[in-house]
Amino acid sequence: MPLTFRMISDRKVIIYKNYFLDFYNELPDIVQAKIEWTLNLIQISRHVPEKYFKHIEGTKGLYEVRVELGGNIYRIFSFFDKGNLVVLGNGFQKKSQKTPKQELKKALKIMEEYKNEMGA
């Protein structure tokens, strides 16, 4: 019998341009699988734990998808459009406690680019 998931939320995850894919395609299959699991959780769960999806303090609308595997930490910046559409931007492997400033600046620039293109 095939597995089916009942959508509790109406959240949808989309990829904007190649920012996320450039990061994702360089990762080992096992990390890609964990990212896919996390993105699915974000789509089907009404309340996603902060362990997996968290607002970035000090920003207006920027979030991070949080993935941990084998002691490695990965982050994918994202933001909402039209209330329930999660747009994926850039991703990186986190190597220290602080989020690298250049990654954060890039994420904010991607979010602004998206909003300008979509007329939001």
RAFEN-V926158 format. One record per backbone hydrogen bond with DSSP energy under -1.0 kcal/mol. NH is the residue of the N-H (numbers start at 0). CO is the residue of the C=O. Records with the same first field share a line. If there is no record, write none. Layout:
BEGIN
NH=CO + CO
END
This chain:
BEGIN
7=43
11=83
13=85
15=87
21=17
23=19
24=20
25=22
26=23
31=27
32=28
33=29
34=30
35=31
36=32
37=33
38=34
39=35
40=36
41=37
42=38
43=39
44=40
51=48
52=48
53=63
55=61
58=55
62=77
63=53
64=75
65=51
66=73
68=71
71=68
73=66
74=91
75=64
76=89
77=62
78=86
80=84
83=81
84=80
85=11
86=78
87=13
88=76
91=74
93=72
103=99
104=100
105=101
106=102
107=103
108=104
109=105
110=106
111=107
112=108
113=109
114=110
115=111
116=112
117=113
119=114
END
